[in-house]
């Protein structure tokens, strides 16, 4: 049997060692698809988180992205993306991250990793002349509620129906899903649904732009949850960089100022 010489073995080990180091280095650099740049997906129809002002994308998420990208020394590109493709697009490499007012849920963290960046709840909206004025989620029993397809509230309202409405002799909640939040608001104004659930800041924005046709009926947010920055599952380098950048803008006070500007609840600094 052929046995390689000591020199050959050392050369072979050296090549393996060098390849390992190279692979590690490439892995560290592969946190974004393009070195020095980061592609950020967001659904640009969700004020005040993100919306168009002419050709420019404005709102809380673009402003937060600018602060984080600055700390990470990356050039951001904002990509308008359909809601259903936000988290799923990470696995296919369509974008590097998602910063789009998405709650952190078990379903999403099963396929992507998340970094908390704010907390908020939902507000209930109704047409101004609606006879029903639900104050809490329990008041939604027997109502037809419009939601953007794929939101975490679809499951929550199903649970509400089975665990609260029916046991208390009330009718179940009927859920109607629409592709985008503005389409839900249109359905609400045309009386095709009786209520709409939206993240508090977005609900205020939609009500404010409705010329008084939509009002917020809940005095306080329901279903309080944490919003997350999403990255591809296992991309620890990028996740870690986001965590460091978050800590930096929290320390500088820029994060607190941005949170106050958009009426959100901050997450604790690490």
Protein Blocks (a to p, Z undefined) as FASTA:
>chain_A
ZZddfklmmmmmmmmmmmmmmmmmmmmmmmpfbghiacdddddfbcfkbccehjaccdjk
lmmmmmmmmmnopacddddddfklmmmmmmnopafbdcehiacdfklmmmbccddfbdcd
ddddddfklmbdcfbfklmgoiacdddehiaklmmmmmmmmmmmmmnopacddddddfbf
klmmmmmmnopafbdcddfklmmmmmmmnnopaccfbfbdehiacddddddehilmlmmm
mmmmmmmmmmnommmmmmmmnopacdddZZ
